[in-house]
Amino acid sequence: MSGGDDSGLETPKRIGEFKKGHLIVIKGKPCKIIEYTTSKTGKHGHAKAHIIAIDIFTGRKYEEIGSTSHNLTEPVTKRSDYQLIDIDGKHLLLMDDDGVEKNDVCVPDGELGEKLVKEFEDGKDLNVTVLSAMGHEAIEKFKEE
């Protein structure tokens, strides 16, 4: 089982309180639950939960099985909106509402990144939403201003 730490990046939660669509930490990775099933109470008096989840940053699949009365952790997440100023190779130059620049977020992989680059190159003014969790950041979505 994954354990929590005291850094404020995770909060404990009973396994039985998680549901499909919730965020959970499995093997130290922030994941979104895509499948959640429970078994009947066993001879030791505890129902088991079987959780399948996808890493919110890499898309890798993880699995966890545990008693519904035990704790796992959920990641503390933050979403921030920025204006896209420039694209320099694989890095984005972003600016928040206070004019503070940020340049440590990469162009997303796959279709999201391809669309973002194309629309920016087409001259559109874009705002991006950055999802932060457990020391990692990634573009979650973007829209035209």
Disulfide bonds with the S-S distance in Angstrom:
none
